[in-house]
Amino acid sequence: MVEASMGGTKAMAQKGKEGKMALSFFTKLAYSVGHVQNDLCASMWFSYLLIFFNLVLGIESKYAGLLMTIGQVADALSTPFVGFCSDRGGVFCCSGYGRRKSWHLLGTICVVASFPFVFASCYSCNDSDMWAKLLYFSVFICVFQFGWASIQISNLSVVPELTPDEHERTALLAYRYTFTVISNMTVYVVIFLALKLGGVSETQVGPHQLHIFQYVTAIILVIGTFTSLIYHIGVKERIRDDAILQPGDTEFYQKTKLADLLKNTHLYKVAMVYMSTRLFVNMSQVLIPLYLQYFLLLPSESIATVPFVVFTMSFLTSLIIKPLNQKFGRKLAYTLGVFIGVASSIMVYFGHGDVYNRLTVFAVAALFGCSSSVMLVTSLGITADHIGQDLDNGALIYGFMSFVDKISNGIAILVIQSMKKKQTHYRDCLSFVWGVSAILGLIAIITFNNTSKNDERSPPE
């Protein structure tokens, strides 16, 4: 049985019809906002880190790309470590708190303590050489990425423990993604208002906007800390004790040996889908602001308005993802997202001119938002399906997925930022990354067996 509480009030997880577990509204809400801290920071990280280092602090593109790659590698190394440790116990010696939530709490502390120093000038080394600055920022970036990984893995790995039902898990992930979208929209709105109030929205991004990034960072950390508090109050993690398991509980818990886990070829197919999807989504957040500033030469407010359209469409699409997966299955739903994503990449490559800059770029952003929402939530559902009832390896599997995701992102960023840039550089990179990553994900999901439970449709209601 799953128990949940919010504000000290005991909620419940009852048996629904046909014996399925029905999660309470408060559990769903609290779980859904448990990743908001990460989502807010990730929006700043992917959308604005390179813009901030390049145009605000004046750090060369190759060094800015190196710093971002260091962060991705730190995250990649942290996720399997956190996953392995989380599967085997909590980080704090506090009986009854939960192995997942304790890691979430540690991650929140690390993020709050380090992230303000990432979007700020080098307080003690402004006049030092580049390597001193790289060392300074690398320390805070690594602490931040460890904290981010702790929150991500603990939040994802608790899903299979909350419910064994495939479609209930999809619903939880869809609700979670809805708040991811809302978090991104919040960042873009705050950035837009800060630029407008600062009277610099009509100019391109530059050193005079340093204080704006610092204000926005402070605001999102306050919001993120509040939502993390809701998560810790509202979700009471199931505390597993093998000594008190009831006979029926063995159907809910299943164990897979690590060696058998790594021999399963389906794990690597799922990882390819997840990696390709994250590359599609994350690299677009990195490249869209650079594309707008360097290729289209739009004013600074565009780095807020265009991404806002992306996530507005993502939000609207997230509302239909559960029925889409139920009616057509994982494979067809993901394929639909891929085709829309490839269409948007083609439009980016051929798009130019005044009409494109003023209107069509927003249509491209809307298409991308739709495709990214479908692909990401479906890939998360595929991962949750693969875990099934193997709860003792759930966090490790998510850690492995995140490892390949972060390594691929880090390599892509380093290559893009190190290449010789032409005027069309960021346009070409954006179009290429979108198209190729979407097609790689499609190829991987086509290899799934049609009889796999990952592609099952829900029974008629």
C-alpha positions in Angstrom: 0.0 0.0 0.0 1.2 3.5 -0.7 0.7 6.1 1.9 0.9 9.9 1.3 0.5 12.9 3.5 0.3 16.7 2.9 0.2 19.3 5.6 0.2 16.5 8.2 -3.1 15.1 6.8 -3.0 11.4 6.1 -3.9 10.7 2.5 -4.0 7.3 0.9 -3.5 5.1 -2.0 -6.5 3.0 -2.4 -7.2 0.0 -4.6 -9.1 1.2 -7.7 -11.2 -0.9 -9.9 -9.7 -4.1 -11.2 -7.3 -4.0 -8.3 -5.1 -1.1 -9.6 -3.6 1.3 -7.1 -5.2 4.7 -7.1 -2.9 7.5 -5.9 -4.4 10.4 -4.0 -4.6 13.8 -5.5 -2.2 15.2 -3.0 0.4 12.5 -3.7 0.2 13.3 -7.4 0.5 17.0 -6.9 3.4 16.8 -4.5 5.2 14.3 -6.7 4.7 16.5 -9.7 6.4 19.6 -8.2 9.3 17.5 -6.7 11.5 18.2 -9.8 10.6 21.9 -10.2 13.9 23.0 -8.5 15.8 21.1 -11.1 13.6 22.3 -14.0 14.1 25.9 -13.1 17.8 25.6 -12.9 18.0 23.4 -16.0 16.2 26.0 -18.0 18.8 28.6 -16.9 21.6 26.2 -17.5 20.7 25.0 -21.0 19.1 28.2 -22.3 21.4 30.8 -20.9 24.8 29.5 -19.7 26.6 29.8 -23.0 24.9 33.2 -23.6 25.9 34.3 -20.1 29.6 33.2 -20.4 30.0 34.3 -24.0 28.2 37.7 -24.1 28.0 38.8 -20.5 31.3 37.7 -19.0 33.2 37.7 -22.3 34.6 34.2 -22.0 35.6 32.7 -25.3 33.2 30.2 -26.9 35.6 27.2 -26.6 36.1 27.8 -22.8 32.4 28.4 -22.2 31.7 25.2 -24.0 34.4 23.4 -21.9 32.7 24.6 -18.7 29.3 23.3 -19.8 30.9 20.0 -20.8 32.6 19.8 -17.4 29.1 20.2 -15.9 27.6 17.5 -18.1 30.4 15.1 -17.3 30.0 15.7 -13.6 26.3 15.1 -13.9 27.0 11.9 -15.9 29.3 10.5 -13.3 27.0 11.5 -10.5 23.9 9.9 -11.8 24.9 6.2 -11.7 26.6 6.8 -8.3 23.5 8.3 -6.9 21.4 5.6 -8.5 23.5 2.8 -7.1 23.6 4.3 -3.6 19.9 5.3 -3.6 18.8 1.7 -4.4 20.8 0.5 -1.4 19.7 3.1 1.2 19.2 6.7 2.1 22.0 9.2 2.5 21.0 10.3 6.0 20.8 8.1 9.1 17.1 9.0 9.7 14.9 6.0 10.2 11.7 6.0 8.2 12.4 9.0 6.0 13.0 7.1 2.8 16.0 6.2 0.6 14.7 8.3 -2.3 13.7 11.4 -0.4 16.9 11.6 1.6 18.9 11.9 -1.6 16.4 14.5 -2.9 17.0 16.5 0.3 20.8 16.4 -0.1 20.5 17.4 -3.8 18.3 20.4 -2.9 20.9 21.6 -0.4 23.8 21.3 -2.9 21.8 23.2 -5.6 20.8 26.1 -3.4 24.4 26.4 -2.1 26.1 26.4 -5.5 23.9 27.6 -8.3 24.0 31.4 -7.4 27.8 31.3 -8.0 27.4 29.9 -11.6 25.5 32.9 -12.9 27.7 35.5 -11.4 31.1 37.1 -12.0 34.2 35.5 -10.6 34.3 37.5 -7.4 37.9 36.7 -6.5 39.4 36.2 -10.0 38.0 38.8 -12.4 41.6 39.9 -13.2 43.1 36.4 -13.1 44.0 34.3 -16.2 41.4 32.1 -17.9 42.5 28.9 -16.1 41.8 30.4 -12.7 38.3 31.4 -13.8 37.8 27.9 -15.2 38.8 26.4 -11.9 36.6 28.8 -10.0 33.4 28.1 -12.0 34.2 24.4 -12.3 34.0 23.8 -8.5 30.5 25.4 -8.2 29.3 23.7 -11.4 30.4 20.2 -10.2 28.6 20.7 -6.8 25.5 22.0 -8.6 25.5 19.0 -11.0 25.9 16.5 -8.2 22.9 18.1 -6.4 20.9 18.2 -9.7 21.6 14.5 -10.3 20.5 13.6 -6.7 17.2 15.3 -7.2 16.6 13.9 -10.7 17.4 10.3 -9.9 15.5 10.2 -6.6 12.4 11.9 -8.1 12.3 9.5 -11.1 13.0 6.3 -9.2 10.2 6.8 -6.7 7.6 6.5 -9.5 7.7 2.7 -9.8 7.5 2.5 -6.0 4.3 4.7 -6.0 2.3 2.5 -8.4 2.8 -0.7 -10.4 0.3 0.4 -13.0 1.9 1.3 -16.4 -0.7 4.0 -17.3 -0.7 5.5 -13.8 3.1 5.9 -14.1 2.6 7.6 -17.5 0.1 9.9 -15.8 2.6 10.8 -13.0 5.3 11.5 -15.6 3.0 13.6 -17.7 2.0 15.6 -14.6 5.7 16.0 -13.8 6.4 17.1 -17.3 3.6 19.6 -17.1 5.4 21.3 -14.2 8.6 21.0 -16.1 7.0 23.1 -18.8 5.5 25.5 -16.3 9.0 25.9 -14.8 10.6 26.7 -18.1 7.8 29.2 -18.9 8.3 30.8 -15.5 12.0 31.3 -16.2 11.3 32.9 -19.6 8.6 35.2 -18.2 10.9 36.3 -15.4 13.8 36.9 -17.9 11.5 38.8 -20.2 10.1 41.0 -17.4 13.6 41.6 -16.1 14.8 42.7 -19.5 11.8 45.0 -20.0 12.0 46.6 -16.5 15.8 47.0 -17.0 15.2 48.9 -20.2 17.5 46.6 -22.3 15.1 44.3 -24.1 15.6 46.0 -27.5 19.4 45.5 -27.4 21.4 42.4 -27.7 22.7 40.5 -24.7 25.9 42.1 -23.2 27.9 42.8 -20.0 25.4 45.4 -18.9 22.9 42.7 -18.2 24.9 40.8 -15.5 22.6 42.0 -12.7 19.5 40.7 -14.5 20.8 37.1 -14.6 21.7 37.3 -10.9 18.1 38.5 -10.0 16.5 35.8 -12.0 18.8 33.2 -10.4 17.7 34.3 -6.9 14.0 34.3 -7.8 14.0 30.7 -9.3 15.9 29.4 -6.2 13.2 30.8 -3.9 10.5 29.2 -6.0 12.4 25.9 -6.3 13.0 25.6 -2.6 9.3 26.1 -1.8 8.2 23.4 -4.3 10.8 21.0 -2.9 9.3 21.6 0.6 5.9 20.7 -0.8 7.4 17.5 -2.2 8.9 16.4 1.1 5.7 17.2 3.0 3.3 15.7 0.5 4.9 12.4 -0.6 5.6 9.8 2.1 7.8 7.2 0.5 7.1 3.5 1.1 9.6 2.2 3.5 10.5 -1.3 2.5 11.4 -3.9 5.2 11.9 -7.4 3.9 11.3 -8.7 7.4 7.7 -7.4 7.4 6.7 -8.0 3.8 3.4 -9.7 3.4 3.0 -12.7 1.0 1.2 -10.6 -1.6 4.0 -8.0 -1.6 6.4 -10.3 -3.4 4.3 -9.6 -6.5 5.1 -5.9 -6.2 8.8 -6.3 -5.5 11.1 -8.1 -7.9 14.8 -8.4 -7.9 17.2 -8.6 -10.9 20.8 -9.3 -10.4 23.2 -6.6 -11.7 24.9 -9.0 -14.1 21.5 -10.1 -15.6 20.5 -6.4 -15.8 23.5 -5.5 -17.9 23.0 -8.5 -20.2 19.5 -7.4 -21.1 19.8 -5.9 -24.6 16.5 -4.1 -24.2 18.2 -1.9 -21.6 20.5 -0.5 -24.3 17.6 0.1 -26.7 15.8 2.0 -24.0 19.0 4.0 -23.3 19.3 4.9 -27.0 15.7 6.2 -27.1 16.3 8.2 -23.9 19.6 9.6 -25.0 18.3 10.6 -28.4 15.3 12.3 -26.8 17.3 14.2 -24.3 19.8 15.3 -27.0 16.9 16.6 -29.0 15.4 18.5 -26.1 18.4 19.7 -24.2 20.5 20.8 -27.2 17.7 22.8 -28.5 17.6 24.8 -25.3 21.3 25.4 -25.6 21.2 26.3 -29.3 18.0 28.3 -29.8 19.2 31.4 -27.9 22.5 31.3 -29.7 20.7 30.8 -33.0 18.5 33.8 -32.3 21.4 36.1 -31.2 24.1 35.0 -33.7 22.2 34.0 -36.8 18.9 35.9 -36.8 20.4 38.9 -34.9 17.2 39.4 -32.9 17.0 41.6 -29.8 17.6 40.2 -26.4 13.9 39.8 -25.5 13.8 37.0 -28.2 15.7 34.7 -25.9 12.7 34.7 -23.7 9.8 35.0 -26.1 10.7 32.2 -28.6 11.5 29.6 -25.8 8.3 30.7 -24.1 6.3 29.6 -27.3 8.2 26.3 -27.2 7.1 25.5 -23.7 3.6 26.9 -24.1 3.0 24.3 -26.9 4.8 21.7 -24.7 2.3 22.4 -21.9 -0.7 22.1 -24.2 0.6 18.9 -25.7 1.4 17.4 -22.3 -2.4 17.4 -21.6 -3.0 14.8 -24.3 0.0 12.6 -23.9 -1.6 10.0 -21.6 -4.6 9.3 -23.9 -2.2 9.4 -26.9 0.0 6.7 -25.3 -3.1 4.7 -24.2 -4.8 4.7 -27.6 -1.8 4.2 -29.9 0.9 2.8 -27.7 4.4 4.0 -26.9 5.9 3.3 -30.3 3.4 5.1 -32.4 3.2 8.1 -30.0 6.9 8.5 -30.1 7.0 8.2 -33.9 4.5 11.0 -34.2 6.7 13.2 -32.1 9.7 12.4 -34.3 8.0 13.3 -37.5 6.9 16.7 -36.1 10.5 17.3 -34.8 12.1 16.5 -38.2 9.7 18.9 -39.9 10.7 21.7 -37.5 14.4 21.0 -38.2 13.8 21.3 -41.9 12.1 24.6 -41.4 15.0 26.0 -39.4 17.5 25.1 -42.1 15.6 26.8 -44.9 14.1 29.7 -42.8 15.3 33.2 -43.4 14.1 36.7 -44.1 12.0 39.3 -42.4 8.7 37.3 -42.4 10.6 34.3 -40.9 12.2 36.4 -38.2 8.9 38.1 -37.2 6.4 35.2 -37.5 7.6 31.8 -38.9 10.2 31.4 -36.2 7.3 31.2 -33.6 5.6 28.5 -35.7 8.8 26.5 -35.7 9.1 26.9 -31.9 5.5 25.6 -31.6 6.2 22.5 -33.6 9.3 21.8 -31.6 7.4 22.2 -28.4 4.8 19.7 -29.5 7.3 17.1 -30.6 9.6 17.5 -27.6 6.7 17.0 -25.2 5.5 13.8 -26.9 9.0 12.3 -27.3 10.2 13.1 -23.7 7.2 11.9 -21.7 6.9 8.8 -23.9 10.6 8.0 -23.4 10.3 8.4 -19.6 7.3 6.1 -19.7 9.3 3.5 -21.7 12.1 3.7 -19.0 9.5 3.2 -16.2 8.1 0.3 -18.1 11.5 -1.3 -18.4 12.0 -1.0 -14.6 8.7 -2.7 -14.0 8.7 -4.1 -10.5 12.5 -4.2 -10.2 12.5 -1.5 -7.6 15.8 -2.4 -6.2 17.5 -1.4 -9.4 15.1 1.5 -10.4 17.4 4.4 -9.5 20.5 2.6 -11.0 18.6 2.2 -14.3 17.6 5.9 -14.3 21.2 6.7 -13.4 22.5 4.7 -16.4 20.0 6.5 -18.7 21.1 9.9 -17.4 24.7 8.9 -17.8 24.5 8.3 -21.5 22.3 11.4 -21.9 24.7 13.7 -20.2 27.8 12.3 -21.9 26.2 12.7 -25.3 25.1 16.3 -24.5 28.6 17.2 -23.2 30.3 15.8 -26.3 27.9 17.6 -28.6 28.4 21.0 -26.8 32.2 20.7 -26.8 32.2 19.9 -30.5 29.8 22.7 -31.4 31.6 25.4 -29.4 35.0 24.3 -30.6 34.2 24.3 -34.3 35.1 27.3 -36.5 32.0 29.4 -36.7 30.4 30.8 -39.8 27.3 33.1 -39.8 25.2 30.0 -40.4 27.0 27.9 -37.7 24.3 27.8 -35.0 21.5 27.4 -37.6 23.2 24.4 -39.2 23.9 22.9 -35.7 20.4 23.4 -34.5 18.8 21.8 -37.6 21.3 19.0 -37.7 21.0 18.1 -34.0 17.2 18.2 -34.1 16.9 16.0 -37.2 19.6 13.4 -36.4 18.7 12.9 -32.8 15.0 12.4 -33.6 15.8 9.9 -36.3 18.2 8.0 -34.0 15.4 7.7 -31.4 13.0 6.5 -34.0 15.5 3.8 -35.2 16.0 2.6 -31.6 12.3 2.4 -30.8 11.5 0.5 -34.1 13.8 -2.3 -32.8 11.4 -2.9 -29.8 9.5 -6.1 -30.0 5.8 -5.6 -30.9 4.9 -7.9 -28.0 6.9 -5.9 -25.5 4.9 -4.5 -22.7 6.5 -1.2 -23.4 4.2 -0.9 -26.4 1.0 -2.3 -24.9 -2.2 -0.4 -25.2 -4.4 0.2 -22.2 -7.5 -1.9 -21.9 -10.7 -0.2 -23.0 -12.4 1.8 -20.2 
